[in-house]
Amino acid sequence: MTSQRAKAYSIALKSFRDLQPSKFTGDQMELFQQTADALFFTDRIDDATDELLASTHAELDIIAHNDRLLPETVKRLKDELQAIGPQPVHA
C-alpha cells in the first residue's frame, strides 16, 4: 500500500457514498465497497479481485444505461476505483 493508493481509496469511497442515497441500493454499495477494499488490500490483481472489478463495472454500466448516472460520472467512478489498485508491472 502507498499513500497515493490510500488517498485514491478515500476519494473513491467518498464519491460512492455521496451518491448512495439517491443512486445506489444497499447491495450495490456493498459491492462497490468490497471492490474498493479488494483493490486496496492487494499487491497484485488476482482472479477474485478482477471478478469484483468486472461486476462493479457491469453494475455501473447498468446504472448509466438506466439513466441513473451520466456516462461521464460512471467513467469517473471507474477511474477512481482503478486508481486504488496496484500499478501494473511493465516488463
DRENPA-3360 file (N, C-alpha, C; in nm, 2 decimals, always signed):
BEGIN
1 = MTSQRAKA = +0.08/-0.12/+0.00/+0.00/+0.00/+0.00/+0.09/+0.12/+0.00 ~ +0.04/+0.22/-0.07/+0.11/+0.35/-0.07/+0.02/+0.46/-0.03 ~ +0.07/+0.58/+0.01/-0.01/+0.69/+0.05/-0.10/+0.73/-0.07 ~ -0.05/+0.72/-0.19/-0.12/+0.75/-0.31/-0.25/+0.66/-0.33 ~ -0.23/+0.53/-0.30/-0.34/+0.44/-0.31/-0.44/+0.46/-0.19 ~ -0.39/+0.50/-0.08/-0.48/+0.53/+0.04/-0.56/+0.65/+0.00 ~ -0.50/+0.75/-0.06/-0.58/+0.87/-0.10/-0.68/+0.84/-0.20 ~ -0.64/+0.75/-0.30/-0.74/+0.71/-0.41/-0.86/+0.63/-0.35;
9 = YSIALKSF = -0.83/+0.55/-0.25/-0.93/+0.47/-0.18/-1.03/+0.57/-0.11 ~ -0.98/+0.67/-0.04/-1.07/+0.77/+0.03/-1.15/+0.84/-0.07 ~ -1.09/+0.88/-0.18/-1.16/+0.96/-0.28/-1.27/+0.88/-0.34 ~ -1.24/+0.75/-0.38/-1.34/+0.67/-0.44/-1.46/+0.64/-0.35 ~ -1.43/+0.60/-0.22/-1.54/+0.58/-0.13/-1.62/+0.70/-0.10 ~ -1.56/+0.81/-0.10/-1.64/+0.94/-0.08/-1.73/+0.96/-0.19 ~ -1.68/+0.94/-0.31/-1.77/+0.96/-0.43/-1.89/+0.86/-0.43 ~ -1.86/+0.74/-0.40/-1.97/+0.64/-0.39/-2.07/+0.67/-0.28;
17 = RDLQPSKF = -2.02/+0.71/-0.16/-2.11/+0.74/-0.05/-2.19/+0.86/-0.08 ~ -2.13/+0.96/-0.14/-2.21/+1.08/-0.17/-2.32/+1.06/-0.27 ~ -2.31/+0.96/-0.35/-2.41/+0.92/-0.45/-2.51/+0.82/-0.40 ~ -2.47/+0.75/-0.29/-2.55/+0.63/-0.25/-2.70/+0.67/-0.22 ~ -2.73/+0.77/-0.14/-2.87/+0.78/-0.10/-2.97/+0.79/-0.22 ~ -2.93/+0.85/-0.33/-3.02/+0.86/-0.44/-2.99/+0.78/-0.56 ~ -2.87/+0.72/-0.57/-2.84/+0.65/-0.69/-2.81/+0.50/-0.68 ~ -2.77/+0.46/-0.56/-2.73/+0.32/-0.54/-2.82/+0.25/-0.43;
25 = TGDQMELF = -2.84/+0.12/-0.45/-2.91/+0.04/-0.34/-2.80/+0.00/-0.24 ~ -2.84/-0.05/-0.13/-2.75/-0.10/-0.03/-2.67/-0.22/-0.08 ~ -2.73/-0.30/-0.16/-2.65/-0.41/-0.22/-2.54/-0.36/-0.32 ~ -2.58/-0.26/-0.40/-2.48/-0.21/-0.49/-2.37/-0.14/-0.42 ~ -2.40/-0.07/-0.31/-2.30/+0.00/-0.23/-2.20/-0.11/-0.17 ~ -2.26/-0.22/-0.12/-2.18/-0.32/-0.07/-2.08/-0.38/-0.17 ~ -2.13/-0.40/-0.29/-2.04/-0.45/-0.40/-1.93/-0.35/-0.42 ~ -1.96/-0.22/-0.43/-1.86/-0.12/-0.45/-1.76/-0.11/-0.34;
33 = QQTADALF = -1.80/-0.12/-0.22/-1.72/-0.12/-0.10/-1.62/-0.24/-0.11 ~ -1.68/-0.36/-0.14/-1.60/-0.48/-0.14/-1.49/-0.47/-0.25 ~ -1.53/-0.41/-0.36/-1.43/-0.39/-0.47/-1.32/-0.30/-0.43 ~ -1.36/-0.18/-0.37/-1.25/-0.09/-0.33/-1.16/-0.15/-0.22 ~ -1.22/-0.23/-0.13/-1.14/-0.30/-0.03/-1.04/-0.40/-0.09 ~ -1.09/-0.48/-0.19/-1.01/-0.58/-0.25/-0.89/-0.51/-0.33 ~ -0.92/-0.40/-0.40/-0.82/-0.33/-0.47/-0.71/-0.27/-0.38 ~ -0.76/-0.22/-0.27/-0.67/-0.15/-0.17/-0.58/-0.25/-0.10;
41 = FTDRIDDA = -0.63/-0.37/-0.06/-0.55/-0.46/+0.02/-0.48/-0.57/-0.06 ~ -0.46/-0.54/-0.19/-0.38/-0.64/-0.27/-0.26/-0.58/-0.33 ~ -0.16/-0.66/-0.35/-0.04/-0.62/-0.42/-0.04/-0.66/-0.57 ~ -0.14/-0.74/-0.60/-0.15/-0.80/-0.73/-0.30/-0.83/-0.76 ~ -0.34/-0.79/-0.88/-0.48/-0.82/-0.91/-0.50/-0.97/-0.94 ~ -0.57/-1.04/-0.85/-0.59/-1.18/-0.87/-0.73/-1.20/-0.94 ~ -0.77/-1.33/-0.96/-0.89/-1.36/-1.03/-1.01/-1.30/-0.95 ~ -1.01/-1.32/-0.82/-1.13/-1.28/-0.74/-1.14/-1.12/-0.74;
49 = TDELLAST = -1.03/-1.05/-0.74/-1.04/-0.91/-0.74/-1.08/-0.86/-0.88 ~ -1.03/-0.93/-0.98/-1.07/-0.89/-1.12/-1.21/-0.92/-1.14 ~ -1.27/-1.02/-1.08/-1.41/-1.05/-1.10/-1.50/-0.95/-1.02 ~ -1.45/-0.91/-0.91/-1.52/-0.80/-0.84/-1.52/-0.67/-0.92 ~ -1.41/-0.64/-0.97/-1.40/-0.52/-1.06/-1.49/-0.52/-1.18 ~ -1.49/-0.64/-1.24/-1.58/-0.66/-1.36/-1.73/-0.65/-1.32 ~ -1.76/-0.70/-1.21/-1.90/-0.69/-1.16/-1.94/-0.55/-1.13 ~ -1.85/-0.48/-1.07/-1.87/-0.34/-1.04/-1.89/-0.25/-1.16;
57 = HAELDIIA = -1.80/-0.28/-1.26/-1.81/-0.21/-1.39/-1.94/-0.24/-1.46 ~ -1.99/-0.36/-1.46/-2.11/-0.40/-1.52/-2.23/-0.33/-1.45 ~ -2.23/-0.33/-1.31/-2.33/-0.27/-1.24/-2.34/-0.12/-1.27 ~ -2.22/-0.05/-1.27/-2.22/+0.09/-1.31/-2.27/+0.11/-1.45 ~ -2.24/+0.03/-1.54/-2.29/+0.04/-1.68/-2.44/+0.03/-1.68 ~ -2.50/-0.06/-1.60/-2.64/-0.08/-1.60/-2.71/+0.05/-1.54 ~ -2.64/+0.11/-1.44/-2.69/+0.23/-1.37/-2.69/+0.34/-1.48 ~ -2.59/+0.35/-1.56/-2.58/+0.46/-1.66/-2.69/+0.43/-1.77;
65 = HNDRLLPE = -2.70/+0.30/-1.81/-2.80/+0.27/-1.91/-2.94/+0.30/-1.87 ~ -2.97/+0.29/-1.74/-3.10/+0.33/-1.68/-3.11/+0.47/-1.65 ~ -3.02/+0.55/-1.69/-3.02/+0.70/-1.67/-3.02/+0.74/-1.53 ~ -2.96/+0.66/-1.44/-2.95/+0.70/-1.30/-2.82/+0.78/-1.28 ~ -2.72/+0.76/-1.37/-2.60/+0.84/-1.36/-2.56/+0.87/-1.51 ~ -2.49/+0.99/-1.52/-2.44/+1.02/-1.65/-2.32/+0.93/-1.69 ~ -2.30/+0.90/-1.81/-2.18/+0.82/-1.85/-2.05/+0.88/-1.80 ~ -2.04/+1.01/-1.80/-1.92/+1.08/-1.75/-1.89/+1.05/-1.60;
73 = TVKRLKDE = -2.00/+1.04/-1.53/-1.99/+1.01/-1.38/-1.95/+0.87/-1.37 ~ -2.00/+0.78/-1.44/-1.96/+0.64/-1.44/-1.82/+0.62/-1.47 ~ -1.77/+0.69/-1.58/-1.63/+0.68/-1.61/-1.54/+0.73/-1.50 ~ -1.58/+0.84/-1.44/-1.50/+0.89/-1.32/-1.50/+0.79/-1.21 ~ -1.61/+0.73/-1.18/-1.61/+0.63/-1.07/-1.52/+0.51/-1.10 ~ -1.53/+0.46/-1.23/-1.44/+0.35/-1.27/-1.30/+0.39/-1.26 ~ -1.26/+0.51/-1.30/-1.12/+0.56/-1.29/-1.08/+0.57/-1.15 ~ -1.17/+0.62/-1.06/-1.13/+0.63/-0.92/-1.10/+0.49/-0.86;
81 = LQAIGPQP = -1.18/+0.40/-0.89/-1.16/+0.26/-0.84/-1.03/+0.21/-0.90 ~ -1.00/+0.23/-1.03/-0.88/+0.17/-1.09/-0.76/+0.23/-1.02 ~ -0.77/+0.36/-0.98/-0.65/+0.42/-0.91/-0.62/+0.36/-0.78 ~ -0.71/+0.29/-0.72/-0.68/+0.23/-0.59/-0.59/+0.11/-0.60 ~ -0.60/+0.04/-0.71/-0.53/-0.09/-0.72/-0.38/-0.07/-0.75 ~ -0.31/-0.18/-0.74/-0.16/-0.17/-0.77/-0.14/-0.14/-0.91 ~ -0.03/-0.07/-0.94/+0.00/-0.03/-1.08/+0.06/-0.16/-1.15 ~ +0.02/-0.17/-1.27/+0.07/-0.29/-1.35/+0.22/-0.28/-1.36;
89 = VHA = +0.28/-0.40/-1.36/+0.43/-0.41/-1.37/+0.46/-0.42/-1.52 ~ +0.54/-0.33/-1.57/+0.58/-0.33/-1.71/+0.71/-0.40/-1.73 ~ +0.71/-0.50/-1.82/+0.83/-0.58/-1.84/+0.93/-0.50/-1.94;
% end
